């Protein structure tokens, strides 16, 4: 079952590596013309650290269909970064989106609280017409070693929808040199999910592959259209609920037990 009705569960050893929320809006050029001092002042108690980077923009092809089409390089776009004092939370603001991310996710309630004030201040200061896309992404990295499951095959830990051919091939897991699953699914009339899943050997800081094979479960949920700003919180709650149902549908009882449900 892709979506599970398993009751909401908090895990002591949840495999979440990163959670990212991004809200895209029609371009607001004033964000580019000057640094967002008023916005910083409004959120400085939560995000006291500031940095700025320049994001590259893909080149534009002009004169397409003419005898002499040309590639025109686009100027970089400022991306303003606001970080919490401990560096565990990061807020990004550019001319086309605002995003919150963390590598220290403890629960949806805390994440929503961290977003509440910056999002409200952004809407009050910049007055976006609407949000074109509201997205919520969960990057899970499952380590059998950390969960005390070394030697347990992935097919016993994750549902067949995410283990693909490994689930019914009859071949040993080590025979698969690659087995990733990528799909997009419509969750309701307005929400979609883009899923990437499969075993992978991640790279260490020195660039060398890690010795342990881990399992990636990357879930990117989104809602598009012209969403009124007043409905953004409700949209995120809906995406979060779908994310929980997807995760519970992906894991087996063996993995649930190892993640230490509270």
Buried (B, 14 or more C-beta within 10 A) or exposed (E): EBBBEBEEBEBEEBBBBBBBBBBBBEBBEEBBEEEBEEBBEBBEEBBEEBEEEEEEEEEEEEEEEEEEEEEEEEEEBBBBBBBBEEEBBBBBBBBBBBBBBBEEBEEBEEBBEBBEBBBBBBBEEBEBEBBBBBBBBBBBBBBBEBBEBEEBBBBEBBBEBBBBEBBEBEEEBEEBEEBEBEEEBEBEEBBBBBBBBBBBEEEEEEEEEEEEBBBBBBBBBBBBEEBEBEBBBEBBEBBBBBBBBBBBBBBEEBBBEBBEEE
